[in-house]
Amino acid sequence: MQTIESIKNRVKQILDDEEGARYSELMLENAIRQAMGRLNDNLPLIRKLEHLITTEGEEVTLTGLLNPLFIIQICVLPSGTTGPTREIKCGYEYSLQGSICTLEFNTSYSLKEGEILRVTYAAQQLLSGLDGSVESTVPESAAAALENSAVSYAYMLRAASLLGVYGTRAGESAQLAEQSKVWKELAETALNKLRSYQPYEFPEGFALDQWDR
């Protein structure tokens, strides 16, 4: 299982700073947090939630979503065991606030009492030890991409911290920024490979490859 400590130790090795002389624990943690954000752009966790419709209407409030990012798919399961499952591809809007999702359907969809909404959504990946998380969902296949990205952010954070600091070697900040770009390219290559694992169509506004923009 990936943990913040295991990622941090490998990042320290790449940075050649295993003693923590140049990169503080806080700086490394912030770098890993930003790297997790990039991982979520390319390989978010796919979760499902089922909600029983108890009252008919055009608005439904879902609770219990775990670190949601965006909705992928909404299906309506009929009450009982008869009738087909139907997917709602359009005709609704939603808003997310923490673990709560508010769905507003237009009048063309009539939700009936006893039906079940099955919501598939993208959620943040978890890393044990980061921001209080006990669970870790980062797959082994994504470890290298996460580490490379964290190294890139660590270089950039240190470069920013040295700007204007008395006693800093001439050009050191610029050199660190260049190293950040090198590791960012390595990370992006690995992240783009991970994107091909996703089984769903990317929604509007999703982070696309450079040639798609």
C-alpha positions in Angstrom: 0.0 0.0 0.0 1.2 3.5 -0.9 1.6 5.9 2.0 2.8 9.5 2.3 5.9 8.2 4.1 6.8 5.7 1.3 6.3 8.4 -1.4 8.2 10.9 0.7 11.1 8.6 1.1 11.4 7.9 -2.6 11.1 11.6 -3.4 13.9 12.3 -1.0 16.1 9.8 -2.7 15.5 11.3 -6.1 16.2 14.8 -4.7 19.4 13.4 -3.0 18.2 14.9 0.3 17.5 11.9 2.5 18.5 13.9 5.6 16.1 16.7 4.8 18.7 19.4 4.7 17.2 21.3 1.8 13.6 20.1 1.6 11.5 20.3 4.8 8.8 17.8 5.7 6.2 20.5 5.1 7.6 21.3 1.7 7.5 17.7 0.7 4.0 17.2 2.0 2.8 20.2 0.0 4.5 18.8 -3.1 2.9 15.4 -2.7 -0.5 17.1 -2.1 -0.2 19.0 -5.4 1.0 15.8 -7.1 -2.2 14.0 -5.8 -4.2 16.8 -7.4 -2.6 16.1 -10.8 -3.2 12.4 -10.3 -6.9 13.1 -9.7 -7.0 15.0 -13.0 -5.9 11.9 -14.9 -6.9 8.9 -12.8 -9.7 9.8 -10.3 -11.2 7.1 -8.2 -14.5 5.7 -9.6 -17.2 5.3 -6.9 -21.0 4.4 -7.0 -23.8 5.4 -4.8 -27.4 4.2 -4.9 -30.3 6.4 -3.6 -33.9 5.3 -3.0 -36.5 7.8 -4.3 -39.0 8.4 -1.4 -40.9 11.3 -2.8 -41.6 12.3 -6.4 -40.1 15.6 -7.7 -37.6 17.3 -9.8 -34.9 17.7 -7.1 -32.9 15.0 -5.3 -30.3 15.5 -2.6 -27.7 12.8 -2.3 -25.6 12.5 0.8 -22.6 10.3 1.6 -20.5 10.9 -1.4 -16.8 10.4 -0.6 -14.6 13.3 -1.8 -16.5 13.7 -5.1 -15.0 15.6 -8.1 -17.8 15.2 -10.7 -20.7 13.0 -11.8 -20.0 10.5 -14.5 -23.3 8.7 -15.0 -26.8 8.6 -13.6 -29.1 5.6 -14.1 -32.6 5.0 -12.8 -33.4 1.4 -11.6 -37.1 0.6 -11.6 -39.0 -0.2 -8.4 -39.4 -3.9 -7.8 -37.9 -6.3 -10.3 -39.7 -5.3 -13.5 -38.8 -2.8 -16.2 -35.6 -1.7 -17.8 -32.8 0.4 -16.3 -32.6 3.7 -18.0 -29.6 6.1 -18.2 -30.2 9.8 -17.9 -27.6 11.4 -20.2 -28.9 14.9 -20.2 -31.8 17.0 -18.8 -30.3 17.6 -15.4 -27.9 19.8 -13.5 -26.0 19.2 -10.3 -24.0 21.0 -7.7 -21.5 19.6 -5.3 -20.9 20.8 -1.8 -18.6 18.6 0.2 -20.2 15.2 0.4 -23.6 16.4 -0.7 -24.8 16.5 -4.3 -28.0 18.3 -5.4 -29.6 17.0 -8.6 -32.2 19.1 -10.5 -34.0 17.3 -13.3 -36.1 19.0 -16.0 -39.7 18.2 -16.4 -39.1 15.5 -19.1 -37.9 13.2 -16.3 -40.4 12.0 -13.7 -38.8 10.2 -10.8 -41.2 7.8 -9.1 -41.3 6.8 -5.5 -39.6 3.4 -5.1 -37.1 3.9 -8.0 -33.4 3.9 -7.3 -30.9 6.4 -8.6 -27.5 4.8 -9.3 -24.9 7.5 -9.5 -21.4 6.8 -10.7 -19.0 9.6 -9.8 -15.3 10.5 -9.9 -13.7 11.0 -6.5 -10.3 12.0 -5.2 -7.7 9.3 -4.7 -6.6 8.8 -1.1 -3.0 8.5 0.2 -2.6 7.1 3.7 -1.2 9.7 6.1 -2.1 12.7 3.9 -4.7 15.0 5.3 -5.8 12.5 7.9 -6.5 9.7 5.5 -6.1 6.2 6.8 -7.0 4.4 3.5 -4.8 4.5 0.4 -6.4 4.0 -3.1 -3.4 5.0 -5.2 -2.7 2.0 -7.5 0.8 0.6 -7.8 0.7 1.5 -11.5 0.4 5.2 -10.6 3.2 5.3 -8.0 5.9 6.4 -10.4 3.8 9.1 -11.9 2.9 10.4 -8.4 6.6 10.4 -7.4 7.8 12.2 -10.5 5.1 14.8 -10.1 6.0 15.3 -6.4 9.6 15.8 -7.3 8.7 18.4 -9.9 6.6 20.3 -7.4 9.3 20.0 -4.7 11.9 21.6 -7.1 9.5 24.4 -7.9 8.6 25.1 -4.3 12.2 25.3 -3.3 13.0 27.5 -6.3 10.2 29.9 -5.2 11.5 29.8 -1.6 15.0 30.9 -2.6 13.9 33.9 -4.7 15.4 37.1 -3.1 17.0 35.2 -0.2 20.3 36.6 0.8 23.2 34.3 0.4 21.6 32.2 -2.4 23.9 31.1 -5.1 23.5 33.0 -8.4 21.2 31.1 -10.7 20.2 28.4 -8.2 16.5 29.2 -8.3 16.5 29.2 -12.1 18.4 25.8 -12.1 15.8 24.3 -9.7 13.0 25.6 -12.0 14.6 23.9 -15.0 14.8 20.6 -13.0 11.1 21.1 -12.1 10.3 21.2 -15.9 12.3 18.1 -16.6 10.5 16.1 -13.9 7.1 17.6 -14.9 7.5 16.2 -18.4 8.3 12.8 -17.0 5.3 13.0 -14.8 3.0 14.1 -17.6 4.1 11.2 -19.8 3.3 8.7 -17.0 0.0 10.4 -16.2 -1.1 10.4 -19.8 -0.6 6.6 -20.0 -2.7 6.2 -16.9 -5.6 8.2 -18.5 -6.1 5.4 -21.0 -7.2 3.1 -18.2 -10.4 5.1 -17.6 -13.6 3.3 -18.7 -15.7 6.5 -19.1 -16.0 9.4 -21.5 -14.3 12.5 -20.3 -16.8 15.2 -19.4 -16.7 18.8 -20.6 -14.0 20.8 -18.9 -11.8 17.7 -18.2 -8.0 18.1 -18.4 -7.1 17.1 -22.0 -3.9 16.3 -23.7 -2.0 19.3 -25.2 -3.0 18.4 -28.7 -6.7 18.3 -27.7 -6.7 21.9 -26.4 
